[in-house]
Amino acid sequence: MIRHVAHAGYGASPRNEELTLRRHTFPAILLVLLLIAACGDADPDDGPDPQDQQRIEELEAELDQLRDRVDELEQENEALEDEVTALREAVPDDDVNDDAAAPIEWPDEVADVWTAEGLIDQLRVHLRDPEAEMPEGWEPGMTAWAPFEVPDAVLGVYDTPGEVMAELAAVVDAPLLGRDQWEVTIRVLTDADDPDLAYGALLGWGFLDDSVVGRDIRITLTRTDDQRWEPGGAEQRQHCMRGVSDDQTACI
């Protein structure tokens, strides 16, 4: 998950504001220097005026002070830039959230059957009319996969992977069908390299919610020593109609 880290160098920190203020101060100081330089010696034919001479000396002394101050500010500016650079290098890239993560978009093409991609491909996504106008600001997409806790009622051993998935559907989706959910699709894919592994998908669609329109669950199924099957780790994602949160964890 993307963490929002507050540190110098990102956002409107006091140190950044001070750095910007100082950068804006330099042109003003230089303008003062030019104005002072413009107050040069009077016409030599007129002879030096004591008051003008005193004023020139005061301005020259002030000019020396301003030059010293410019040197100090430049040194402080360099030190601040070095500090900002060091802080940026100390923060891992994954912890920086300058730009929101791009939402996961629905796939354009139907995935092949008997493939890992086809296992979790929601066919209802492809039936959406691309020409249909969406309400202003709506951007359909999917959340990222997140852990899903298999209900206790489903835990146990079964004769086939399909029976595991049927029981999961009976517990998770059946109570919602005809009330808050339109349909559920069950799929099972056996592992081509390991006969003791299979993968199941439970794809729900048509939720009576203008935010969450669908939900996918995928789960690993393992064969036991007595040649039966049991559920393993699982995760889920949501299909969103209005849009996906910046961290891709929820529909908005």
C-alpha positions in Angstrom: 0.0 0.0 0.0 1.2 3.4 -0.8 2.0 5.5 2.4 1.7 9.2 2.5 4.9 10.5 3.9 5.3 14.1 5.1 8.9 15.3 4.9 10.9 18.2 3.8 11.1 18.5 0.0 7.5 17.4 -0.6 4.5 19.6 -0.4 4.4 23.1 1.1 6.8 22.5 4.0 8.1 25.6 6.0 11.6 24.9 4.9 10.6 24.9 1.2 8.7 28.2 1.7 11.8 29.7 3.3 13.9 28.5 0.3 11.4 30.0 -2.1 11.3 33.3 -0.2 15.0 33.6 -0.3 15.2 32.9 -4.0 12.7 35.7 -4.5 14.7 38.0 -2.2 17.8 37.9 -4.4 16.4 39.8 -7.3 15.1 42.5 -4.9 18.6 42.8 -3.4 20.2 43.1 -6.8 17.7 45.8 -7.6 18.7 47.7 -4.6 22.4 47.4 -5.6 21.6 48.8 -9.0 19.7 51.8 -7.5 22.7 52.4 -5.2 25.0 52.3 -8.2 22.8 54.8 -9.9 23.5 57.3 -7.2 27.1 57.8 -8.4 29.3 60.8 -8.1 27.9 64.1 -9.1 29.3 66.2 -11.9 33.0 66.7 -11.0 32.9 70.4 -12.3 30.5 71.2 -9.5 32.8 69.9 -6.8 31.9 67.5 -4.0 29.0 68.4 -1.8 29.7 67.4 1.8 26.1 66.0 2.3 26.3 64.1 -1.0 29.7 62.7 0.0 28.4 61.6 3.3 25.4 60.0 1.7 27.6 58.2 -0.8 29.8 56.8 2.0 26.7 55.6 3.8 25.4 53.9 0.6 28.7 52.3 -0.1 28.8 50.9 3.5 25.2 49.7 3.0 26.2 48.1 -0.3 29.0 46.2 1.4 26.6 44.9 4.0 24.1 43.8 1.3 26.8 42.0 -0.6 27.8 40.2 2.6 24.2 39.3 3.2 23.8 38.0 -0.4 26.8 35.7 0.2 25.3 34.4 3.4 21.9 33.7 1.7 23.6 31.9 -1.2 25.5 29.7 1.3 22.3 29.0 3.2 20.4 28.3 0.0 23.1 25.7 -1.0 22.9 24.0 2.4 19.1 23.8 2.2 19.2 22.3 -1.3 21.7 19.7 -0.1 19.4 18.8 2.8 16.4 18.5 0.5 18.4 16.2 -1.8 19.5 14.0 1.1 16.0 13.7 2.5 14.6 12.7 -1.0 17.3 10.0 -1.4 16.5 8.6 2.1 12.8 8.0 1.3 12.1 4.8 -0.7 10.3 5.3 -4.0 7.4 3.2 -2.8 6.8 5.6 0.1 6.5 8.7 -2.2 3.0 9.5 -3.2 3.6 12.5 -5.5 1.1 11.1 -8.1 -1.9 9.0 -7.4 -1.7 5.4 -8.6 -3.4 4.9 -11.9 -6.7 2.9 -11.5 -6.7 -0.7 -12.9 -8.8 -0.6 -16.0 -11.3 -3.2 -17.2 -9.8 -5.5 -19.9 -10.8 -4.7 -23.5 -10.8 -8.3 -24.8 -12.3 -11.5 -23.5 -9.6 -13.8 -22.2 -9.2 -17.4 -23.4 -10.8 -20.2 -21.4 -8.7 -22.7 -19.5 -6.1 -20.0 -18.8 -5.2 -18.1 -15.7 -6.4 -14.9 -17.3 -9.7 -16.5 -18.3 -10.3 -17.8 -14.8 -10.9 -14.3 -13.4 -12.2 -12.6 -16.5 -15.6 -11.0 -15.8 -17.7 -11.5 -19.0 -20.1 -8.8 -17.9 -17.4 -6.2 -18.2 -17.3 -6.9 -21.9 -21.0 -6.5 -22.4 -21.0 -2.8 -21.3 -21.9 -0.6 -24.2 -18.7 1.5 -25.0 -20.9 4.1 -26.7 -23.2 4.6 -23.6 -22.7 7.8 -21.8 -21.5 7.6 -18.3 -22.4 10.2 -15.7 -19.9 13.0 -15.5 -16.8 12.1 -13.5 -17.5 8.3 -13.5 -14.5 6.2 -14.5 -15.2 2.4 -14.2 -12.3 0.3 -13.1 -11.1 -2.4 -10.7 -9.5 -2.3 -7.3 -6.2 -4.2 -6.6 -6.4 -7.7 -5.3 -6.6 -7.8 -1.5 -6.6 -10.7 1.0 -9.9 -12.5 1.5 -10.6 -14.6 4.6 -12.3 -17.9 3.7 -15.4 -18.3 5.9 -15.2 -21.0 8.6 -18.2 -22.7 7.2 -16.2 -23.5 4.0 -13.1 -24.8 5.7 -12.8 -28.6 5.5 -12.1 -31.3 2.8 -14.1 -32.0 -0.3 -14.1 -34.7 -3.0 -13.4 -32.3 -5.9 -12.2 -28.7 -6.4 -15.7 -27.9 -7.8 -17.3 -28.9 -4.5 -15.1 -26.5 -2.6 -16.1 -23.6 -4.9 -19.8 -24.6 -4.8 -19.7 -24.5 -1.0 -17.9 -21.1 -1.1 -20.6 -19.8 -3.5 -23.4 -21.1 -1.2 -21.9 -19.3 1.8 -20.8 -16.0 0.2 -23.1 -15.4 -2.8 -26.3 -17.5 -2.4 -27.8 -15.4 0.4 -27.5 -12.3 -1.9 -28.9 -13.7 -5.1 -32.3 -12.3 -6.0 -31.9 -9.6 -3.4 -28.7 -7.6 -3.7 -26.8 -9.5 -6.4 -27.8 -10.6 -9.9 -25.6 -13.5 -10.6 -22.5 -15.5 -9.7 -20.1 -17.5 -11.9 -18.0 -20.4 -10.6 -14.8 -21.5 -12.4 -12.0 -24.0 -11.6 -8.6 -24.3 -13.3 -6.3 -27.2 -12.6 -2.6 -26.6 -12.5 -0.9 -27.8 -15.6 2.4 -28.6 -13.8 1.2 -29.8 -10.4 -1.7 -32.2 -10.2 -2.2 -31.5 -6.5 -3.0 -27.8 -7.2 -6.1 -26.1 -8.6 -7.5 -22.6 -8.6 -11.0 -21.5 -8.2 -12.8 -18.2 -9.0 -16.1 -16.9 -7.7 -17.3 -13.9 -9.9 -20.3 -12.0 -8.6 -22.0 -9.3 -10.7 -25.0 -7.0 -10.6 -24.8 -5.6 -7.1 -27.5 -3.1 -6.2 -24.9 -0.4 -5.6 -23.9 2.4 -7.9 -20.4 2.2 -6.6 -19.5 -1.6 -6.4 -21.0 -3.4 -9.4 -19.1 -6.7 -9.1 -16.7 -8.7 -7.0 -14.2 -11.4 -7.8 -12.7 -14.0 -5.4 -9.9 -16.3 -6.4 -8.6 -19.1 -4.2 -6.0 -21.8 -4.3 -7.1 -25.4 -3.8 -4.8 -28.2 -2.7 -5.1 -31.9 -2.8 -4.8 -33.7 0.6 -3.0 -36.9 1.4 -6.3 -38.8 1.1 -6.9 -37.5 -2.4 -9.4 -34.9 -1.3 -9.4 -31.1 -1.8 -9.3 -28.2 0.7 -9.3 -24.4 0.3 -6.1 -22.4 0.7 -5.2 -18.8 0.4 -7.7 -16.4 -1.2 -8.0 -12.8 -2.3 -10.7 -10.5 -3.8 -11.1 -7.4 -5.9 -14.1 -5.2 -6.7 -15.4 -3.8 -9.9 -16.2 -0.1 -9.6 -18.6 2.0 -11.7 -17.9 5.5 -10.4 -14.2 5.1 -9.9 -11.4 3.6 -7.8 -9.7 5.3 -4.8 -6.2 6.6 -5.3 -4.6 3.7 -3.4 -6.7 1.2 -5.4 -8.2 -0.4 -2.3 -11.9 0.6 -2.7 -14.6 1.9 -5.0 -15.7 5.5 -4.6 
